[in-house]
């Protein structure tokens, strides 16, 4: 029961300006993640030969598959956040639509969690990519030192 009361108090506290700023921040971060994904695609293409090496093949295949799936997830959450931003006018149109406004605020609270989970999952994948590529680069340097 306390969670319902605290959630409704939090919803009341969310002004249209705060929601707008948060949504614009999300859009910026998601667009940046999409740009980073293009970088990762190029990085993977640059190290394709090393990634398909038998030593790294299984790990690299899993990571590449995760990146492909995450690319779709990025597009989905970007569409969702853009739609949420466009629907903000329900709070500022001057018409009292209590149910619609409450539903919009609940959607915003859900998006807070979804975007946070999305960002956390992306950071985990990003760490995996960097760890894998870092290992490949180190191996390449060691091989050159031995020759």
N, C-alpha and C positions, 0 to 999 in steps of 0.2 A: 504494500500500500504506500509506503514511503517513496518508492521509486516512481510511482505514478504522480505523486504530488511534486516531487523534485523535478520530474520531466516536464510537467505542465508549467511550473515556475520558470524553468529554463526556456521553454518555448515562448513564454510571455516576454522574457528578457531579450529574445532575439528580435532586434529591430530590422527593418528592411535594409538599412545602411550596413549593418553588421553582416547580414546574409549576403548582400551584394559584394562586399569586400572579400568575404570568405570564398564566395563562388569564383570571383575573378582570380583570387590567389590559386585556387584549385586548377582553374583553366590554364593559368601560367605554368604551374608545376607539371601538369599532364602534358602540355605542349612541349615542355623541356624534355620530359621523359621520352616523348615520341622522337624528338631530335636525337637523343642519346641512343635510342634503339637503332636509328640509321647509322650512327657511329659504330655500334656493336656489329651491325651487319657488315660494314666495311672491314672492321677489325677481323671478323671471322673469315671473310673472304681473303684477307691478307695472309692468314695463317692456316688456310685450308689444308695444305699438304701436311703440316705438322699435326693438325687436328684429326686427320684420318689415319695417322700413324697408329699402329695396333696398340701402342701403349696408352694413347689418349682417346681412342675411338669411342669407347662406351660412355665415358664421362662427357666428352664433347657432344655426342649425339643427344644425350639427355638435356644438356644445357641449351643446345640449339633448338630442340623441340619445345623446351620451356619458353625460350624467347619468342618463337613463332606463336605459341598460345597466348603469351603475354601481349603480343602485338594486337591480337584480336580483342583482348580484354581492355587494352588501352583505348582502342577505337570505341568500344562500347561505353566505357565510363566517360569518355570525352563527350559522346553524344548525350549521355544522361545529364551531365553537368551543364552542358549548353542548353538543353531543354529546361533544366531547373532555373537557369539564369533568365531565360526568356519568359518563364512563368512568374517571375518576381512581381510583375505588374498587378497580380491579384492582391498583393499587400498594400500597394500604393495607389490603387485606382479610385480610392475614396468611397467605394461601395462596400457596405458591410456584408460580407459573405463569411460568416463565422466558420461554418463547416469546411469550406474550401481553404480558408486561411489556416485553419488548424491542420488540415491535411497537408498543406504546403510546408508548414513548419515541421510536421512529423517527417515528411520526406527529407527535409534539410537535416534533421537529426540522423536519419538513416544514412544520408550521404556523408555526413561527418565520419561515421564508422566505416563506410565502404571505401571512401577515399583514403582514409588512414590505413586500412588493411591493404589497399592497392599499393600505396607507397611503401609500406613495410615489405610486402612480397617483392616489389621491384628492387628494393635495396638488397634483398637476399640473393636474387638472381644476378644482380650487378656484381656482388662480391664473388659469386661463383665464376662469372666470366673473367673478372680480373685475376682471380687466383689461378685459373686454368692458363690464361695467356701469359701471366707472369712466369709460371712454371715452364712453359714452352720457350719463352725468351731466355730464361736461365739455362735451360738445356742446350739451346743453340750456342750461347756464349761458351759454355763448358766444352762443347764439341770443337769449337774453333780454337780454344786454348790448347786442346789436346793434339790438334793437327799441326 
